[in-house]
């Protein structure tokens, strides 16, 4: 795959990976506005199901901080960079990002692990 074809987030991940054809993990940290926890969970309901069904996905799980309810982490594991890139181009992910616009207190922070 040519780097120019990658989704912008996949390109960022690509720059951090030593081997793009191998499994890797991501932690995506979200901080939301107080009182929007239910809206946040609702926005993720369908994307969670859809993503878990993707052939290139190994793990996709939403977790909430036990002490700070406005903090969430999405734990992800992908078969390779191409699998993540395909995921990021799905229409339900675009919908999710639009739904989160008024809920997020800050931009998500992504940590890549390999």
HELIX and SHEET records of a PDB file:
HELIX    1   1 UNK A    3  UNK A    5  5                                   3    
HELIX    2   2 UNK A    8  UNK A   16  1                                   9    
HELIX    3   3 UNK A   37  UNK A   52  1                                  16    
HELIX    4   4 UNK A   81  UNK A   88  1                                   8    
HELIX    5   5 UNK A   91  UNK A  100  1                                  10    
SHEET    1   A 4 UNK A  57  UNK A  64  0                                        
SHEET    2   A 4 UNK A  71  UNK A  78 -1                                        
SHEET    3   A 4 UNK A  24  UNK A  31 -1                                        
SHEET    4   A 4 UNK A 109  UNK A 113 -1                                        
END                                                                             
